[in-house]
Amino acid sequence: MVAKLANGRRSLFLVCAMACALVVVMAGCRSINTAAQKGDIATVERLLNRGRDPDQRNWRNSRPLLAASSSGHLAVVKLLVARGADIDRIGDTFQTALHHAAQIGHVEMVEFLLAHGANPKWGLNEAVRAGQVEVARVFLARKVDIDQEGYGGGTPLQWAMARGNAELAKLLLTHGANADLPASRGTTVLAAAAGHGQAELVKLLLAHGAKVNAQGAYGRTPLHVAAWKDDVAIGRLLLKHGADPSLKCNGNSVQPRSAEFRALLVEYPTKR
């Protein structure tokens, strides 16, 4: 009986000791991550000098470098990189410090990370998704893959169209973005712009050589989309550029939904 009690007390002591050690470790993690997120460079440096791991992970799978970059603290980012932090470490959102810097539009941080070997993959995608024109220019100057699909799909141009950002769309097109690359769901960029009623972007794409009769999933063309949306203005614009109403989508030619759109098709006879 005495031996059993002794063993039980010993086990309880070990469990308590391990729990206390875990609390201490997690407190340290929170300290360096919190300091990095707040831009408290003095605390970050003091903890590093005491042997704290610059890649210390907290319970949310964040790291000091990710915390500092997402909050825009360049000085802390520089310190952590100098102390050996993994510059391409991915957090729980599958994003790196470079992605965070691109999203918040911190040009100087983006340039610093790239200069120190950060992988540029998906950086342009993140910049465009966040509408960061100047950051996009940084990536384009480095000749990154302009038509690369990002995590979860979508090329930079497709994201610019989805956001209705004409400035970024024009920038990408002038740097050679493919205006006819279909999205993951089989919709061309021109059809997507037509579907969103973005006349300015439709004009921009046509001016950069987008194929007006390019067919996506099920044979759908931009004109099919305009007709389904009953967007007469977009329909007229497409027809003026040679859109063919006779092309089939799911076995059907363009099916207007209003008398006004039907009258529009009469103005532009079907190609034979």
N, C-alpha and C positions, 0 to 999 in steps of 0.2 A: 504493500500500500504506500509506504513512504517513498519507495523508488518511483512508483507511478506519479505521485504528486510532484516529485522532483523533476521528472521528465516533462510533466505538463507545464510546470513553471518555466523550465528552460525553453520549451517551445514557444510559450507566450512571450517570453523575453526576446527571443529571436524575431518573432513576428513584429513586435513593437519596435525593435531596433531597425528592422528593414523598413517599416513604415516611416519612421523618423528620417531615415536616410533618404527615402523617396521624396518626402516633403522638402527636405533641404535642397535636393537636386532640382525639383520642380520650381522651387522658389528662386533658385539661381537662374533657371531657364527664363522664368518670367522677368527677372530683373534685367538680363541683357536684352531680351526681346522688347520689353517695355521701354527700356532706355533707348534702344535703336529706333523704335517707332516714334518716340517723342523727340528724337534728335539730340538726346543728352549725351554728347560725345565724351564728356569727362567721365561719366559713369561707365560707358561702354569701354573706354580705354582702361579704366581702373580694373574692371572685371577681366579684361583680356590679359592685363599684366599679372593678374592673380591666377592665370591658367585656364580661364574659361574658354571653351571651344568656340571659335568664331562661327561654326556651323551648328551650334547647339539648337536642337529642336525642342519646341515647347509642345504642350498637349494638343495644340491645334495644328501641328505639323508645320508651323511657321519657323523661319530662321531669322536671325538678326539682319542679314542682308536683304531678305525679302521685306521685312518690316520697315527697314530704313528706306528702301527704294520706293515702296508703295506710298510712303509719307513724304517723299521728296527731299530727304536729308542727304545731300550730296557729300558733305564732309564725313558723315558716318559711313556712307558707302565706300568712300575712298579709304578710310581707316580699316574697315573690315576686309576689303580686297587686299590691302597691303599686309594684313595679318593672316592671309591665306584662306579666306572664305571662298567656298566653291561658287564661282561666278555664274555657273549654269544650273545651280541647284533648283529643282522644281518644287513648288509648294503644293498645298492640297487642291489648288485650283488649276494645276498643271501649267502654271506660269512661272517665269523666271524674273529675276530683278530687271532685266532688260525690258520684258513685257510690261512690268509695272511702270517703269520710267517712260515707256512709249505711251501708255494709256493716259498718264497725267500730263503729258506734253513737256517733259523736262529734257530739253534738247541737250544741255550740257552733260547731264547724267547719261543719256543715251550715247553720246559721243565718247564719254569716259569708259563706259562698259565695253563698247565696241573696240576701243583702242586697247583694252586689256584682255581681249580675246573672247568676249561673249559671243555665243552662237547667235547669228542674226535671224535664224529661222523663226518665222511667224511674227517678227517684230513689225514689219510693214502692215501686216494684217491687223495687228492690235492698234497701231497708230491710226489706221483708216477707220476702224470700228469706232474709235473714240473721237474721230474728227480732228485729229492733230496734224494739221497740214505741214508745219515746219519739221516735225519729227519724221513725217513721211518723206520729206525732201532729203533728210539725212540718209535714210535707207536707200532711196533711189540713187543717190550719189555713189553709194557703195555697190551698185549694180546687183542688188539682191534679186531673187526670182520673183518677178512682178506678178506672175500668174499662179503662184503657189497657193493651194488651198490651206486655210488655217485649221487649227484644232476645232473640230466640229463642222468643218466645211466652209466654203465661200472664199473666193479670191478677193484681193483688195478692191478690184473694180466692182465686183458684185456687191461688196459691202458698201462701197461709196454710193452705188445706185439704191441699195436698200435704205440707206440713210438720207437719200435725196440730196447728197452733197455734190453740187455741180463743180465746185472748185477742186475738190479732190479727184473727181472723175476726169476732169480735163487734164489735171496734172498727170494722172496715171496713163491716160490715152496718149498724151504727148511723149511719154516715156516708153511707149510701145506695148501697153496692156492689150491683150487680145479681146476685142469687142464682141467676138462671136463664140467665146468659150461658154458652153452650157453649164448651168449650175448643177449641183448634185441631184436636184429634182427634175432635171431635164428642161429647164426653162432658160432661154437665151437672155442675155443681159438686156437686149432691146425689148424683148417681150415683158420682162420684169418692169422696165421703165414705163412701158405702155400701160401695164396693169396698175401702176401707181399713179397714172395720170401726170407724169412728169414730162411735160412737153419740152422743156429746156434740155433735159437729159436725152430725150429721144432725138432732138435735133443734133445734139453734140455727138451722139453715137453714129448717126447717119453721116455726119460730116467726117467722121474718122473711119468710114468704110464698113460699118456694121451692115450685114446682109439683111435687107428688109424682108426677105422671104425665107430666112433660115427657120427650119422647123425643129421644134424641141420634142418633148414627150408627146406621143400620140399624134404627131404631125402638126402640133399647135404652132402657129405663126404669131408675130406681134399683132397682125390685123385681127386674128381670131380673138385675141385677148381684148383688144380695143372694142370689138363688137360685143363681146360678152359683158364688158363694163359699160357698154353704151356710151363710149367716149367719142363723140363725133369729131371733136377737134384733133385728137390723136389719130383717129381713123383717117381724116382728111390728110394729115401730115404724112402718114405712111403711104397712102394711095398716091400722093403727089410724087413720092420717091419710088414708085413702081410696085407697091404691094399687090399681090395677086389674090383676089377673092375666091378663085376657083380651087386653090389648094385645100386638101382635105385634112380635117382634124376629127379623129374617130369616125372616119367615113363620110363626114359632112363638110361642105364648103362653108364659107363664112355665113353665120346665121345672125342677122341683125335683130335686135330686140325692140327697136322702135321705128316708126315711120320715117323719122329724120335720118336714121342710119341707113335705112333702105333707100331713101332718096339719094344719099351720098354715094351708094354703090352704083346707082344708075348713072351718075356723073362720070364714073370711071369704069367703062365696060370691062368685063372679064377677059383676061388674056386667053388666047387660043393657041 
